[in-house]
Amino acid sequence: MEQHIARRRTFAIISHPDAGKTTLTEKLLLLGGAIHLAGSVKARKAKKFATSDWMELEKERGISVTSSVLQFSYGGFAVNLLDTPGHQDFSEDTYRTLSAADAAVMLIDAAKGVEPQTIKLFQVCKLRGIPVFTFVNKLDRYGRAPLELMDEVEKVLGIACCPMNWPLGSGPEFRGVYEMATKRLIAFCDDREGEEQALSLEKAEEEGLISANERASLLEETELLEGGGVLFSREAVEAAKLSPMYFGSAMTQFGLRPFLDSFLSLAPPPQGRNSSQGWIEPSRKAFSGFVFKIQANMDPSHRDRMAFVRVVSGKYERGMSAFCPRLQKEVRLTNPSQLMAQERTAVDEAWPGDVLGFYDPGIWHIGDALVEGGDFSFEDLPRFSPEHFVTVRAQNPLKRKQVEKGLLQLSEEGTVQVFERWRMGMKDPVVGVVGELQLEVLKFRMQHEYGADIVLERLNFSRARWVLGEKFEPASFDWEGNRQTVQDKEGRPLVLFRDEWALEHAQSQHPELTFLPHSP
């Protein structure tokens, strides 16, 4: 069992939109032999699409709006890559997916540096204590000075960086990267995509790959880094206090193989998780895992639903049963799959760190624990408060049942949050989303997956808070249209506020109440 745990790596890639996350994901899959042709999301005329983007809308828009699981083998490691949405409107899906990761690769655009979505996602990793590895992308284009980028990461994100390699030039003058540990230059051959050769600086100068001035300048910079920079410490990396930094280009595939080799050797093996009965170690012999994502209609022709389960401990074997504390009953775990975006492969066994997809007949909830020989739950995965609200109705009244079914399934998989007016019911349900683009996905999926065109009517609210307190009276809390009390699917009160002022006013008037930005 120990050897199975030791060879597994489960990680996610986080970035701001357009930093090159989908391209990096594709090229890593290419290196792992999981695919044989990387489909650029921009190559529309050739009809090439990213393997990791399976939804039709993703192919049309050239963005990732759902999380997918990509699994492959490389260099003796079994790799679980959790591909997350790049667009900030789908950050809640990314937050949940990070709960299943043991490490994160933070992708940074060499020209733009640290961007707003990068900051948000890094903070989630920091809160969870997830080790972060930094990859500075797009060295094939002109960008900012490497020292400036390293300094920005340290100042803005508050984490020390240790460069594992150092770039020589950028854009058309990009020569390659110098490996700090081996003292070798990984030279970039721009006439053949992904081709690279490792050689000493002396040899590189002899062969005319770099000039004497470039060699002297590179040695001066790296000596400065080694003398005044932060020393590498594996313990500091695993404690999420130090981020190894790499440079390269996902588009040209340069620097990815050395990065992947280094990353997999340094990234932590599967980690345990906290539960209602304490810390659960991966080495626990009995199987346990938790549902971190539910995806409906991955195969539209079958209208199926898939529950993604992260294995925490023990060994999964095909056909076994596990106890679900929420349902208070044993459930048979049949037909498990490992996934490559939309493609599925049946599996007979799985180990800690692996991600399995189970057919969901409609019984699983996000956060559900699956436990063999025990009765405990893992830490809850919080829902974050929405910022955009609409009422939803069927354009054709005869399609009302399809709309109800669609909203139920999409809310269970976390795409939207559905609310109703407190104790009064509503003719049309209220739907809340974190980002504006989620509303477009809602309309698209209702039409293409449930056969129902819907009408969305905007509500004049931009804040929401779950409210706790013995003296809270939902029926009397509404005030001059500035706030509206609703309830979530668990029956918990949630107050919608028109703006930040209305929220602050309510907080000042009711100090006895607690206003939570995420589900209790």
C-alpha positions in Angstrom: 0.0 0.0 0.0 2.8 2.4 0.9 4.3 2.2 -2.6 0.9 3.0 -4.2 0.5 6.1 -2.0 4.1 7.2 -2.6 3.8 7.2 -6.4 0.6 9.3 -6.6 0.4 13.0 -7.1 -2.8 15.0 -7.1 -2.7 18.6 -8.0 -4.6 21.5 -9.6 -3.5 24.4 -11.8 -4.6 27.9 -10.7 -4.3 31.1 -12.7 -6.0 34.2 -13.9 -7.9 33.9 -17.2 -5.7 33.9 -20.3 -2.5 33.0 -18.4 -2.3 29.8 -20.5 -3.7 27.2 -18.1 -5.5 25.2 -20.7 -2.5 25.1 -23.0 -0.2 24.1 -20.1 -2.7 21.3 -19.2 -2.8 20.0 -22.7 1.0 20.0 -23.0 1.4 18.1 -19.7 -1.0 15.5 -21.0 1.0 15.3 -24.2 4.2 14.7 -22.2 2.4 12.0 -20.2 1.3 10.2 -23.3 -2.3 10.7 -22.4 -3.0 12.5 -25.7 -1.1 12.5 -29.0 -2.2 15.9 -30.3 -2.7 19.0 -28.2 -5.8 20.9 -29.4 -5.4 24.7 -29.2 -8.5 26.4 -28.1 -7.8 29.1 -30.6 -7.5 26.7 -33.6 -11.2 27.1 -34.6 -10.8 26.5 -38.3 -9.0 23.2 -37.8 -11.7 22.2 -35.4 -9.2 21.4 -32.7 -10.4 21.9 -29.2 -8.8 21.4 -25.8 -9.1 17.8 -24.6 -9.8 19.1 -21.1 -12.8 21.2 -22.2 -15.8 18.9 -22.9 -18.8 21.1 -22.8 -20.0 22.5 -26.1 -20.1 26.0 -24.7 -16.4 25.7 -23.7 -15.5 24.8 -27.3 -17.5 27.8 -28.6 -16.1 30.3 -26.2 -12.6 28.9 -25.9 -12.7 28.9 -22.1 -13.0 26.3 -19.3 -16.2 26.7 -17.3 -16.3 23.3 -15.5 -13.8 21.3 -13.6 -12.6 18.0 -15.1 -10.3 15.3 -13.9 -7.3 14.3 -16.1 -5.3 11.2 -15.2 -2.1 9.9 -16.7 1.2 8.2 -15.8 4.6 9.8 -16.1 8.1 8.8 -14.9 6.8 6.2 -12.5 4.1 8.5 -11.0 0.3 8.1 -11.2 -0.8 11.7 -11.8 -4.3 13.1 -11.0 -4.5 16.6 -12.6 -7.6 18.5 -11.4 -8.4 20.9 -14.2 -10.3 23.9 -12.9 -12.2 26.8 -14.6 -10.0 29.6 -15.6 -12.7 32.2 -15.7 -13.3 34.1 -12.4 -17.1 33.7 -12.7 -16.6 30.0 -11.8 -14.3 30.4 -8.9 -16.6 28.5 -6.5 -16.1 25.4 -8.6 -12.4 25.9 -8.3 -12.5 26.4 -4.5 -14.3 23.0 -4.1 -11.9 21.3 -6.5 -8.9 22.6 -4.5 -10.3 20.6 -1.5 -9.3 17.4 -3.4 -5.8 18.6 -4.3 -2.5 18.0 -2.4 -0.6 20.7 -4.3 -1.2 23.5 -6.7 0.7 24.9 -9.7 0.3 28.7 -9.9 0.5 29.8 -13.5 1.7 33.4 -14.0 1.8 35.4 -17.3 5.4 36.7 -17.7 4.1 40.0 -19.1 1.2 40.6 -16.6 2.5 39.1 -13.3 0.2 38.5 -10.4 -3.4 39.2 -11.4 -6.6 39.5 -9.3 -7.9 35.9 -9.8 -4.5 34.5 -9.0 -4.5 36.4 -5.7 -8.0 34.9 -4.8 -7.0 31.4 -5.6 -3.7 31.6 -3.8 -5.5 32.7 -0.7 -7.7 29.6 -0.8 -4.5 27.5 -1.1 -3.0 29.4 1.8 -6.0 28.8 4.0 -5.9 25.0 3.2 -2.1 24.8 3.6 -1.7 23.6 0.0 1.9 23.7 -1.3 2.2 26.1 -4.3 4.6 25.7 -7.2 5.0 28.8 -9.4 5.4 28.5 -13.2 6.0 31.7 -15.1 4.6 31.2 -18.6 4.9 32.8 -22.0 8.7 33.3 -22.1 8.4 33.1 -25.9 7.0 36.6 -25.7 8.5 39.8 -24.3 7.7 40.0 -20.6 8.8 41.6 -17.3 12.2 41.1 -15.7 12.4 37.7 -13.8 13.6 39.5 -10.6 10.7 41.9 -10.8 8.2 39.0 -11.2 9.7 37.1 -8.3 9.6 40.2 -6.1 6.0 40.8 -7.0 5.0 37.3 -6.0 6.7 37.7 -2.7 5.2 41.1 -1.9 1.7 40.6 -3.2 1.1 37.0 -2.2 3.3 37.0 0.9 5.2 33.8 0.1 8.9 33.5 -0.5 10.1 32.2 -3.9 13.1 30.0 -4.7 13.9 29.9 -8.5 14.6 26.4 -9.6 15.7 27.6 -13.0 16.4 31.1 -14.5 15.5 32.3 -18.0 18.0 33.6 -20.5 16.2 36.3 -22.6 12.6 36.5 -23.6 10.6 36.8 -26.8 12.6 36.3 -30.0 15.8 36.5 -27.8 14.7 33.7 -25.6 17.7 31.2 -25.4 16.5 28.8 -22.7 16.6 28.3 -18.9 19.5 27.7 -16.6 19.0 25.0 -14.0 20.2 26.2 -10.6 20.8 22.7 -9.2 22.7 21.1 -12.2 24.4 24.3 -13.5 23.2 23.4 -17.0 21.5 25.4 -19.7 18.4 23.9 -21.2 18.7 25.4 -24.6 15.6 26.3 -26.6 15.5 25.2 -30.3 12.8 27.4 -31.7 12.8 25.7 -35.1 11.3 22.5 -33.5 8.5 22.8 -31.0 9.4 21.3 -27.7 12.9 20.4 -28.7 15.5 21.2 -26.1 19.0 20.1 -25.2 20.9 20.3 -21.9 24.5 21.4 -21.9 27.1 23.4 -19.9 27.4 27.1 -20.3 30.9 26.6 -21.8 29.6 24.2 -24.3 26.6 26.5 -25.2 29.0 29.3 -25.8 31.3 27.1 -27.9 28.4 26.0 -30.1 27.2 29.6 -30.5 23.9 29.2 -28.7 24.8 32.1 -26.3 27.3 34.9 -26.5 30.1 35.6 -24.0 28.2 38.6 -22.7 25.0 36.5 -22.2 26.9 33.9 -20.3 28.6 36.5 -18.1 25.2 38.2 -17.4 23.5 34.9 -16.6 26.3 33.9 -14.2 26.1 37.3 -12.4 22.3 37.0 -11.9 22.4 33.5 -10.7 25.3 34.1 -8.3 23.3 37.1 -6.9 20.3 34.8 -6.4 22.3 32.1 -4.7 24.0 34.6 -2.4 21.1 36.7 -1.5 18.0 34.6 -2.3 16.0 32.2 -0.2 17.6 28.8 0.2 15.5 25.8 -1.0 13.9 23.8 1.7 11.6 20.8 1.0 10.1 21.2 4.5 9.3 24.9 3.8 7.7 23.9 0.5 5.5 21.2 2.1 4.5 23.6 4.8 3.3 26.1 2.1 5.9 28.7 3.2 8.1 28.6 0.1 7.2 28.4 -3.6 9.6 26.8 -6.1 9.6 29.0 -9.2 10.1 27.8 -12.8 10.2 29.6 -16.1 9.1 28.4 -19.5 6.6 28.5 -22.4 3.5 26.2 -22.5 2.7 27.2 -26.1 6.1 26.1 -27.4 6.3 23.3 -24.8 9.7 24.6 -23.7 10.8 23.9 -20.2 7.8 21.7 -19.4 9.6 18.4 -19.2 12.2 19.7 -16.7 9.4 21.4 -14.7 7.3 18.2 -14.6 10.2 16.1 -13.5 11.1 18.5 -10.7 7.5 19.1 -9.7 6.6 15.5 -9.3 9.7 14.7 -7.3 9.0 17.6 -4.9 5.2 17.6 -4.7 3.8 15.9 -1.6 2.2 12.4 -1.9 -1.5 12.1 -1.0 -2.3 13.8 2.3 -4.9 12.9 4.9 -8.0 14.9 5.7 -9.7 16.2 8.8 -12.9 14.5 9.9 -15.5 14.4 12.7 -13.3 11.7 14.3 -10.0 13.5 13.8 -7.3 13.3 11.2 -7.6 10.4 8.7 -4.3 9.2 7.4 -3.9 7.8 3.8 -2.3 4.7 5.4 -5.6 3.8 7.2 -6.4 0.3 5.9 -10.1 0.9 5.5 -11.4 2.8 2.5 -12.7 6.4 2.8 -13.3 9.3 0.4 -15.5 12.3 -0.2 -17.5 13.7 -3.0 -16.1 17.1 -4.1 -17.9 17.5 -7.4 -21.1 16.4 -9.1 -21.5 16.8 -12.9 -24.7 16.2 -14.7 -25.0 15.3 -18.4 -21.3 14.6 -19.1 -22.8 12.3 -21.8 -25.8 14.2 -23.1 -27.1 11.1 -25.0 -27.5 9.2 -21.7 -28.5 12.1 -19.4 -26.2 10.7 -16.7 -24.8 12.2 -13.6 -21.2 11.7 -12.3 -20.0 12.0 -8.7 -16.3 12.8 -8.4 -14.8 11.1 -5.3 -11.3 11.8 -3.9 -9.9 8.7 -2.2 -8.5 9.6 1.2 -7.5 6.3 2.7 -7.4 2.6 2.1 -8.0 0.7 -1.2 -11.0 0.9 -3.4 -12.0 -2.4 -5.1 -14.7 -2.7 -7.7 -18.1 -3.6 -6.4 -17.3 -2.8 -2.7 -19.8 -1.0 -0.4 -19.2 2.0 1.8 -21.2 3.7 4.5 -22.6 7.2 3.8 -23.1 9.1 7.2 -25.6 11.6 5.7 -27.8 8.8 4.3 -27.1 6.5 7.3 -26.8 3.5 5.1 -24.4 1.3 3.1 -24.1 2.1 -0.6 -22.7 -0.2 -3.2 -20.0 1.6 -5.2 -20.3 0.1 -8.7 -19.0 1.0 -12.1 -16.2 3.3 -11.1 -14.4 5.3 -13.8 -11.2 7.2 -14.1 -11.5 10.1 -16.5 -9.8 12.0 -19.3 -12.3 14.9 -19.6 -15.3 13.2 -21.3 -13.7 9.8 -21.9 -14.0 7.2 -19.2 -12.0 4.1 -18.3 -13.3 1.4 -16.0 -11.1 0.7 -13.0 -10.8 -2.3 -10.7 -8.9 -0.6 -7.9 -7.9 2.9 -6.6 -5.6 4.2 -3.9 -5.3 7.4 -1.8 -5.0 10.5 -4.0 -6.9 8.9 -6.9 -10.1 10.5 -8.2 -13.0 8.2 -9.2 -16.2 9.0 -11.0 -19.3 7.1 -9.9 -22.6 7.0 -11.6 -25.0 9.1 -9.4 -28.6 8.1 -9.5 -29.4 11.4 -7.7 -28.5 10.4 -4.1 -25.1 12.1 -3.7 -24.4 15.6 -2.4 -21.2 17.6 -2.5 -19.2 16.9 0.7 -20.7 13.4 1.2 -18.3 11.0 2.9 -18.0 7.3 1.9 -16.5 5.2 4.7 -15.6 1.6 5.1 -15.7 0.3 8.7 -16.6 3.6 10.3 -19.0 6.4 10.7 -17.5 9.9 10.2 -17.7 12.9 7.9 -15.0 15.0 6.4 -14.9 18.8 6.8 -17.8 20.5 5.0 -17.2 22.2 1.7 -18.7 25.6 2.1 -21.0 27.3 -0.5 -20.0 30.9 -1.1 -22.5 33.7 -1.2 -23.7 34.6 -4.7 -23.4 38.1 -6.1 -26.0 38.0 -9.0 -29.7 37.0 -8.6 -32.5 36.2 -11.0 -35.9 34.6 -11.0 -36.2 31.8 -13.4 -39.3 30.7 -15.4 -40.0 28.5 -18.3 -40.6 30.3 -21.6 -43.1 27.5 -22.4 -45.3 26.7 -19.3 -45.5 23.1 -20.4 -41.8 22.8 -19.8 -42.1 23.7 -16.1 -41.1 20.2 -14.9 -38.0 20.2 -17.1 -37.0 23.5 -15.6 -37.6 22.2 -12.0 -35.5 19.1 -12.7 -32.7 21.1 -14.4 -32.5 23.6 -11.5 -32.5 20.7 -9.0 -29.6 18.9 -10.7 -27.6 22.0 -11.5 -27.9 23.2 -7.8 -26.8 19.8 -6.6 -23.7 19.9 -8.7 -22.9 23.4 -7.5 -23.4 25.3 -10.8 -26.1 27.5 -9.3 -27.8 28.1 -5.9 -31.6 27.9 -5.8 -33.6 29.8 -3.1 -37.2 30.4 -2.2 -39.0 33.1 -0.3 -39.0 32.4 3.5 -42.0 30.3 4.5 -44.1 31.7 1.7 -43.0 29.9 -1.4 -42.6 31.6 -4.8 -44.1 31.2 -8.2 -40.6 31.4 -9.7 -37.5 30.2 -7.9 -34.7 32.6 -7.1 -31.3 31.6 -8.5 -28.0 33.0 -7.3 -24.6 32.7 -9.0 -21.1 34.0 -8.1 -20.3 35.2 -11.6 -22.2 36.7 -14.5 -21.1 34.1 -17.0 -22.7 31.4 -14.9 -26.1 32.8 -16.0 -25.1 32.2 -19.7 -24.1 28.6 -18.8 -27.4 28.2 -17.0 -29.5 29.2 -20.1 -27.3 27.1 -22.4 -27.4 23.9 -20.3 -31.2 24.2 -19.6 -31.8 24.5 -23.4 -29.3 21.8 -24.6 -29.5 19.3 -21.7 -33.1 19.6 -20.5 -34.8 20.9 -23.6 -36.3 24.0 -21.9 -35.8 27.6 -22.8 -35.9 29.9 -19.8 -36.5 33.5 -19.0 -34.3 35.2 -16.4 -35.5 38.3 -14.7 -32.8 40.3 -12.7 -33.3 41.1 -9.0 -31.8 44.3 -7.6 -29.5 42.5 -5.1 -25.7 42.2 -5.1 -24.9 40.8 -1.7 -26.0 37.7 0.3 -25.3 36.5 3.8 -26.4 33.5 5.8 -27.7 34.8 9.1 -27.3 33.1 12.5 -28.8 34.2 15.8 -31.6 33.2 18.2 -33.3 36.6 17.8 -33.4 36.4 14.0 -37.0 36.8 12.7 -37.0 36.2 8.9 -40.5 37.3 8.4 -39.8 40.8 9.7 -36.3 41.3 8.3 -37.2 42.7 4.9 -36.8 46.5 4.7 -37.9 49.0 2.0 -36.7 46.7 -0.8 -33.1 46.9 0.3 -33.1 43.4 1.6 -35.1 40.2 1.1 -35.0 37.0 3.2 -35.0 33.7 1.4 -34.0 30.1 2.3 -31.5 27.7 0.8 -32.3 24.1 -0.1 -31.4 23.0 3.5 -33.9 25.6 4.9 -31.3 27.9 6.3 -32.1 31.7 6.2 -30.2 33.8 3.7 -30.7 37.6 3.3 -30.2 39.3 0.0 -29.0 42.9 0.2 -29.2 45.6 -2.5 -25.6 46.8 -2.0 -22.8 47.0 0.5 -24.5 49.9 2.3 -27.6 47.9 3.0 -25.5 45.0 4.3 -23.5 47.3 6.6 -26.6 49.0 7.8 -28.2 45.6 8.8 -25.0 44.6 10.6 -24.9 47.8 12.6 -28.6 47.6 13.5 -28.3 43.9 14.5 -25.1 43.3 16.4 -26.7 40.2 18.0 -26.7 38.4 14.6 -23.9 36.8 12.7 -23.7 37.4 8.9 -21.7 34.7 7.1 -20.4 35.1 3.5 -20.4 31.3 3.2 -22.8 28.5 4.2 -22.7 27.6 7.9 
